[in-house]
Structure formats: structure tokens, C-alpha cells
Amino acid sequence: MKLTPLTVFAGLYLLVLYAPIALLPLFAFNDGTVIAFPLQGFTTQWFAALLDTPALHEATLNSLIIAVSTSVFATILGLFAARAATRYNFPAKGGIVGFIMLPLVLPEVIVAISLLIVLMQLGLSSGTWSIIAGHTLICTPFAIAILQGSFSNMDRSLEEAAVDLGETPLSTFRLITLPLVTPGIIASLLICFTISLDEFIIAFFLSGNEPTLPVYLWGQLRFPARLPVVMALGTILVILSVLLLVLAETFRRRGLKRAGLKDTGGFL
């Protein structure tokens, strides 16, 4: 491969982006509490310590509840919105769809502060339910982007044929449309789950006394002796995130293959 300035830039960009992640497992298996070179030896004690931390278990459970709820709610809303955007024409369609997709470009800190102010004005307490609402807000555009592709790639004549054969619009959607967009639904669930599980800013502002896993990890950074445990947990989270993304991409490509279309890129 010819070495060009663009190739060099791309290589340096990937190195800066992923080198810190590659250091996680190195220090997670390092037998020492100081995060620095040279490494002192190999150990698995930091992974074992994860099993003896009740606060970590509580934070993990909160994150799992929030991530599962968010992925379900965001995918349901995304399914309805993607269906409307690809199958119907209505006044101000472009503006409405653009408004729904706005959280993709809004800084999360602005969204988090706005939600916190709304909760304070309404006299409501923050907690798990408020984080689910905030995460659903930012995950719904991702679900719409994925499901729009699924609906756009589906042959409309299949739905028309089902109606001609006597099916109602509801039964057509249940028996014909839904199975065909199932790979997109699964991909949306996995992507939204991953985004919610890793999200920090909204959870930091809205968690109250029910911290999520990223908020718990941030709190542990104040204690240098706990850093190796954080590294061990970070290693596990990176591996799980990669596996979920690979699984989601597999279902997305399977949906394209089922529709007889060529893959032209990733989710967005």
C-alpha cells in the first residue's frame, strides 16, 4: 500500500483513538496499584475484587435496568417514527423528523441540564426513571436511523399483496412487515443498549442516589488504590461493547442480505 499523507493521518488518528483502550488490559492484569510503566507482574486479583464490591453490583444492576428499559422504549418509538417517515406523507414531515433527530447533534450536557431543570421545576426527584427518560431521548434518533434503513429496503409490494389477499393493515404489519424488519429491530435494541450502558453525562446529572456504572466508575477515580479495579472493569466493558456492536452489525447485514441489497456502510 502506498504511503500517502492521508494514510499517515488516518494511522495516527486511529493510534491516538485506540491506544488508551489498548492500555486497559495491560494495567488490569498488572500486579501493582500504580498505573505506570514498567509493569510489576501478572495478576488476576483486580478482576476477583470486582466480585467483592456491593456498591459496584448495585450500580451494575441499575445500569442494566436502565439500558434494557431504554433500548425497548427507544426501539418502540423508533419503530413508529421510522414507519411514519418511510410510508406516509404529512405536512411538515421533514421538519418533524429533523426535530426528532435533533438530540444527535445537541451537546449531551445541554440535554442533561435541561432535563434537570424541568425536574426541579416540576418538583420531581431524579433517579432511575429520569435517567431512562433522558437515555430514551438520545437513543431514539439512533433507533430511527437504523429502522429507517430497514423499512426503506423492504419491498412495499409485499404489503400491498397481503392487503389484496384480505389482510388488514394491522395483520399485514404483524405478519409481513414486522418479520422483515426484525434484524433492524434487534440491531436497534443492541445499539441503544450499548449507548445507554456507556452514557455518563445524563446519568451524572440525573442519577440522584442511584448511580449507574459509569457514574460509579467516575467516583472511584478519586481513589488511586482503586484504579486497577477500574481498569479491570473497563476491560470487561470494552469487550462487551465490542461484542454487542459486532452482533448488531451482523443482524443489520443479515437484514440487507435477506432483502437482496448490497451493504454500503455502517449503521449511520
C-alpha positions as CSV (number, residue, x, y, z in Angstrom):
1,M,0.0,0.0,0.0
2,K,1.3,3.4,-1.0
3,L,2.1,5.6,2.0
4,T,0.3,9.0,1.5
5,P,-0.3,11.9,3.9
6,L,-3.9,10.8,4.2
7,T,-2.8,7.3,5.2
8,V,-0.4,8.6,7.7
9,F,-3.0,10.9,9.2
10,A,-5.5,8.0,9.4
11,G,-3.0,5.8,11.1
12,L,-2.1,8.5,13.7
13,Y,-5.8,9.2,14.3
14,L,-6.5,5.5,15.0
15,L,-3.5,5.2,17.2
16,V,-4.4,8.2,19.3
17,L,-8.1,7.0,19.5
18,Y,-7.5,3.4,20.4
19,A,-4.1,3.3,22.2
20,P,-5.6,4.3,25.6
21,I,-8.2,1.5,25.2
22,A,-5.4,-1.0,24.5
23,L,-3.7,0.1,27.7
24,L,-6.7,-1.0,29.8
25,P,-6.0,-4.8,29.8
26,L,-2.3,-4.1,30.4
27,F,-2.8,-2.4,33.7
28,A,-5.8,-4.6,34.6
29,F,-3.5,-7.6,34.8
30,N,-0.6,-5.6,36.3
31,D,0.3,-6.6,39.9
32,G,0.6,-3.1,41.2
33,T,-1.6,-0.2,42.2
34,V,0.5,2.4,40.4
35,I,-0.7,3.0,36.8
36,A,2.7,3.4,35.2
37,F,5.4,1.6,33.4
38,P,7.3,-0.7,34.0
39,L,4.7,-3.3,34.8
40,Q,5.3,-5.2,38.0
41,G,3.9,-8.7,37.2
42,F,0.8,-10.6,36.1
43,T,-2.2,-11.0,38.3
44,T,-6.0,-11.5,38.2
45,Q,-6.7,-10.2,41.7
46,W,-8.3,-7.0,40.4
47,F,-10.9,-9.0,38.5
48,A,-11.6,-11.1,41.6
49,A,-12.0,-7.8,43.6
50,L,-15.0,-7.0,41.3
51,L,-16.9,-9.8,43.0
52,D,-16.4,-8.3,46.5
53,T,-17.8,-4.8,45.9
54,P,-21.5,-4.5,46.7
55,A,-21.7,-0.9,45.5
56,L,-20.4,-2.0,42.1
57,H,-23.0,-4.7,41.9
58,E,-25.8,-2.2,42.8
59,A,-24.5,0.3,40.1
60,T,-24.3,-2.5,37.6
61,L,-27.8,-3.6,38.3
62,N,-29.1,0.0,37.9
63,S,-27.2,0.3,34.6
64,L,-28.7,-3.0,33.3
65,I,-32.2,-2.0,34.2
66,I,-31.8,1.4,32.6
67,A,-30.2,0.1,29.5
68,V,-32.8,-2.6,28.9
69,S,-35.7,-0.2,29.5
70,T,-34.1,2.4,27.3
71,S,-33.4,0.0,24.4
72,V,-37.0,-1.2,24.5
73,F,-38.6,2.2,24.7
74,A,-36.3,3.8,22.2
75,T,-36.8,1.0,19.7
76,I,-40.6,1.1,20.0
77,L,-40.6,4.9,19.4
78,G,-38.1,4.5,16.6
79,L,-40.2,1.8,15.0
80,F,-43.3,4.0,14.9
81,A,-41.3,7.1,13.7
82,A,-39.4,5.2,11.0
83,R,-42.6,3.6,9.8
84,A,-44.3,7.0,9.5
85,A,-41.3,8.6,7.9
86,T,-40.9,6.0,5.2
87,R,-44.5,5.1,4.4
88,Y,-46.6,8.3,4.8
89,N,-46.5,11.9,3.7
90,F,-47.9,14.5,6.0
91,P,-47.4,18.3,6.5
92,A,-44.0,19.5,7.8
93,K,-42.7,15.9,7.6
94,G,-39.1,17.0,7.1
95,G,-39.2,19.4,9.9
96,I,-40.8,17.0,12.3
97,V,-38.3,14.2,11.5
98,G,-35.5,16.7,11.8
99,F,-36.7,17.8,15.2
100,I,-36.9,14.2,16.4
101,M,-33.3,13.6,15.2
102,L,-32.1,16.8,16.9
103,P,-30.6,15.0,20.0
104,L,-27.9,13.5,17.7
105,V,-26.3,16.9,17.3
106,L,-27.2,18.6,20.7
107,P,-24.4,18.5,23.3
108,E,-25.4,16.0,25.9
109,V,-24.6,18.4,28.8
110,I,-27.2,20.8,27.5
111,V,-29.8,18.0,27.3
112,A,-28.9,16.8,30.8
113,I,-29.1,20.3,32.4
114,S,-32.4,21.0,30.6
115,L,-33.9,17.8,31.9
116,L,-32.6,18.5,35.4
117,I,-34.2,22.0,35.3
118,V,-37.5,20.6,34.2
119,L,-37.5,18.0,37.0
120,M,-36.7,20.7,39.6
121,Q,-39.5,23.0,38.3
122,L,-42.0,20.1,38.5
123,G,-40.8,19.2,41.9
124,L,-39.9,15.7,40.9
125,S,-37.0,13.7,42.3
126,S,-34.3,12.3,40.0
127,G,-33.5,8.7,39.9
128,T,-33.6,5.6,37.6
129,W,-36.8,6.7,35.9
130,S,-35.4,10.1,34.9
131,I,-32.2,8.5,33.5
132,I,-34.4,6.1,31.4
133,A,-36.3,9.2,30.1
134,G,-33.1,11.0,29.2
135,H,-31.4,8.0,27.6
136,T,-34.6,7.2,25.6
137,L,-34.4,10.8,24.3
138,I,-30.9,10.4,23.0
139,C,-31.2,6.8,21.8
140,T,-34.4,7.2,19.8
141,P,-32.7,9.0,16.9
142,F,-30.2,6.1,16.6
143,A,-33.1,3.6,16.6
144,I,-34.9,5.7,13.9
145,A,-31.8,5.8,11.7
146,I,-31.4,2.1,11.9
147,L,-35.1,1.2,11.3
148,Q,-35.5,3.7,8.5
149,G,-33.0,1.7,6.6
150,S,-34.9,-1.5,7.3
151,F,-38.2,0.0,6.1
152,S,-36.6,1.7,3.1
153,N,-35.0,-1.6,2.0
154,M,-38.3,-3.6,2.3
155,D,-40.3,-4.1,-0.9
156,R,-43.7,-2.3,-0.5
157,S,-45.3,-4.7,-2.9
158,L,-45.3,-7.4,-0.3
159,E,-47.5,-5.3,2.0
160,E,-49.8,-4.4,-0.9
161,A,-50.1,-8.1,-1.9
162,A,-51.0,-9.0,1.7
163,V,-53.8,-6.3,1.7
164,D,-55.1,-7.5,-1.7
165,L,-55.3,-11.1,-0.3
166,G,-57.6,-9.9,2.5
167,E,-55.3,-9.0,5.4
168,T,-56.0,-5.9,7.5
169,P,-53.3,-3.2,7.9
170,L,-52.7,-4.4,11.4
171,S,-52.3,-8.1,10.5
172,T,-50.1,-7.1,7.5
173,F,-47.8,-5.2,9.8
174,R,-47.7,-8.1,12.3
175,L,-47.3,-11.0,9.8
176,I,-45.4,-9.4,6.9
177,T,-43.7,-6.1,7.9
178,L,-42.5,-7.0,11.4
179,P,-40.7,-10.2,10.5
180,L,-38.9,-8.4,7.6
181,V,-37.6,-5.6,9.8
182,T,-36.7,-7.9,12.7
183,P,-33.0,-7.7,12.0
184,G,-33.2,-3.9,12.2
185,I,-35.2,-4.1,15.5
186,I,-32.6,-6.4,17.0
187,A,-29.8,-4.1,15.8
188,S,-31.6,-1.1,17.3
189,L,-32.1,-2.9,20.6
190,L,-28.4,-3.7,20.8
191,I,-27.1,-0.3,19.8
192,C,-29.5,1.5,22.2
193,F,-28.5,-0.9,25.0
194,T,-24.8,-0.2,24.4
195,I,-25.3,3.6,24.2
196,S,-27.3,3.7,27.4
197,L,-24.9,1.4,29.3
198,D,-21.9,3.6,28.4
199,E,-23.6,7.0,28.8
200,F,-22.2,9.2,31.6
201,I,-23.3,12.8,31.3
202,I,-27.0,12.5,31.6
203,A,-26.7,9.8,34.2
204,F,-24.3,12.0,36.2
205,F,-26.9,14.9,36.3
206,L,-30.0,12.8,36.9
207,S,-28.8,9.7,38.9
208,G,-29.5,11.2,42.4
209,N,-28.7,8.5,44.9
210,E,-29.0,5.7,42.4
211,P,-25.7,5.9,40.4
212,T,-25.2,4.0,37.2
213,L,-22.0,2.1,36.4
214,P,-20.2,4.9,34.6
215,V,-21.0,7.3,37.4
216,Y,-19.7,4.8,39.9
217,L,-16.5,4.4,37.9
218,W,-16.1,8.2,37.8
219,G,-16.4,8.3,41.6
220,Q,-13.7,5.6,42.0
221,L,-11.2,7.7,40.1
222,R,-10.7,9.8,43.2
223,F,-9.1,6.9,45.0
224,P,-5.7,5.9,43.4
225,A,-5.7,2.5,45.1
226,R,-9.0,1.6,43.3
227,L,-7.7,2.4,39.8
228,P,-6.6,-1.2,38.9
229,V,-10.1,-2.4,39.7
230,V,-11.5,0.3,37.5
231,M,-9.1,-0.8,34.7
232,A,-10.3,-4.4,35.1
233,L,-14.0,-3.4,34.9
234,G,-13.2,-1.1,32.0
235,T,-11.6,-4.0,30.1
236,I,-14.7,-6.1,30.6
237,L,-17.0,-3.3,29.5
238,V,-14.9,-2.7,26.3
239,I,-15.1,-6.4,25.4
240,L,-18.8,-6.5,26.0
241,S,-19.4,-3.3,24.0
242,V,-17.4,-4.6,21.0
243,L,-19.3,-7.9,21.1
244,L,-22.7,-6.1,21.2
245,L,-21.7,-3.9,18.3
246,V,-20.5,-6.9,16.2
247,L,-23.7,-8.7,17.0
248,A,-25.8,-5.7,16.0
249,E,-23.8,-5.2,12.7
250,T,-24.3,-8.9,12.0
251,F,-28.1,-8.6,12.3
252,R,-28.0,-5.4,10.2
253,R,-26.1,-7.1,7.4
254,R,-28.4,-10.2,7.6
255,G,-31.4,-7.9,7.1
256,L,-29.8,-6.4,4.0
257,K,-28.9,-9.8,2.6
258,R,-32.5,-11.0,3.2
259,A,-33.7,-8.0,1.2
260,G,-31.2,-8.8,-1.6
261,L,-29.4,-5.4,-1.2
262,K,-25.8,-4.5,-1.2
263,D,-24.1,-3.3,2.0
264,T,-23.0,0.3,1.5
265,G,-21.8,1.2,5.0
266,G,-22.4,1.0,8.8
267,F,-25.4,2.0,10.9
268,L,-25.4,5.7,10.1
